Amino acid sequence: MSVSKTPISKTQSSFYRRLYVAYLIDSGTASVPDIIAATGMPRRTAQDTINALAELDILCEFEREAGARHNIGRYVIRDWGAIDKRWVAKHHGRIKAALGYP
């Protein structure tokens, strides 16, 4: 995968955003505030992206922190479906750059 100087399409950016968020969750950046901090995306976009992982057959579940009063916890990727998580891990830097994330 190469990152070109031309802007990526909306379809490609949506796909990359989902892959990158799944990568972050799988790597331990597994809460909405942490994802926002890592990417600079708005809260709603982060939440919508997590919810959209199912469209790629990526099984992502929320694990509530033991004894927490509210929805405090983290997300966990249970199954990557047809996505090769090793490929995503290998290319996460390029995906991040293509999306313009810090």
C-alpha positions in Angstrom: 0.0 0.0 0.0 1.4 3.4 -0.9 0.2 6.7 0.2 -0.2 9.1 -2.7 -0.2 12.8 -2.6 -3.8 13.0 -3.9 -6.6 13.0 -1.4 -8.2 9.6 -0.7 -11.8 9.0 -1.6 -14.6 9.0 1.0 -15.0 5.3 0.6 -11.3 4.7 1.2 -11.1 7.1 4.2 -14.1 5.4 5.8 -12.5 2.0 5.3 -9.1 3.2 6.6 -10.7 4.9 9.6 -12.4 1.6 10.6 -9.2 -0.4 10.2 -7.2 2.2 12.2 -9.8 2.4 15.0 -9.8 -1.5 15.2 -6.0 -1.4 15.3 -6.0 1.2 18.1 -8.5 -0.8 20.1 -6.6 -4.1 19.6 -3.4 -2.2 20.6 -4.8 -1.0 23.9 -6.1 2.5 22.9 -9.5 1.1 23.7 -11.8 3.8 25.0 -13.6 6.6 23.2 -11.6 9.3 24.9 -8.3 7.5 24.1 -9.3 7.1 20.4 -10.2 10.8 20.3 -6.8 11.7 21.8 -5.0 9.5 19.3 -6.8 10.7 16.2 -8.3 14.1 16.9 -11.6 12.9 15.5 -14.9 14.2 17.1 -16.5 12.0 19.8 -19.5 11.2 17.5 -17.2 10.1 14.7 -15.2 7.8 17.1 -18.4 6.3 18.4 -19.9 5.9 14.9 -16.7 4.3 13.7 -16.6 1.8 16.5 -20.3 0.9 15.8 -19.5 0.5 12.1 -16.8 -2.1 12.6 -19.5 -4.7 12.5 -20.1 -3.8 8.8 -16.6 -5.2 8.2 -17.4 -8.3 10.3 -15.0 -7.1 13.0 -16.5 -8.1 16.3 -15.9 -5.4 18.8 -17.4 -5.5 22.3 -17.5 -3.2 25.2 -16.1 -4.6 28.5 -17.5 -2.7 31.5 -15.0 -2.1 34.2 -15.7 -4.2 37.3 -17.6 -2.1 39.9 -17.9 0.9 37.7 -21.1 2.9 38.2 -21.5 4.1 34.6 -20.3 3.0 31.2 -16.7 3.0 32.2 -14.6 0.4 30.5 -12.9 -0.4 27.2 -13.6 -2.0 23.9 -12.1 -5.3 22.8 -11.8 -6.8 19.3 -13.0 -10.4 19.6 -12.7 -11.3 16.0 -11.2 -9.5 12.9 -13.5 -11.4 10.5 -12.0 -11.4 7.0 -9.5 -8.6 7.9 -5.9 -9.7 8.4 -4.9 -7.8 11.6 -1.2 -8.5 10.9 -1.5 -6.5 7.6 -3.3 -3.6 9.4 -0.5 -3.6 12.1 2.2 -3.6 9.5 0.6 -0.7 7.6 -1.0 1.3 10.4 1.5 4.1 9.9 0.6 4.6 6.3 -3.1 4.4 7.1 -2.7 7.0 9.8 -0.8 9.3 7.4 -3.4 8.9 4.7 -6.1 9.9 7.2 -4.0 12.9 8.4 -4.0 11.7 12.0 -1.4 13.0 14.4 
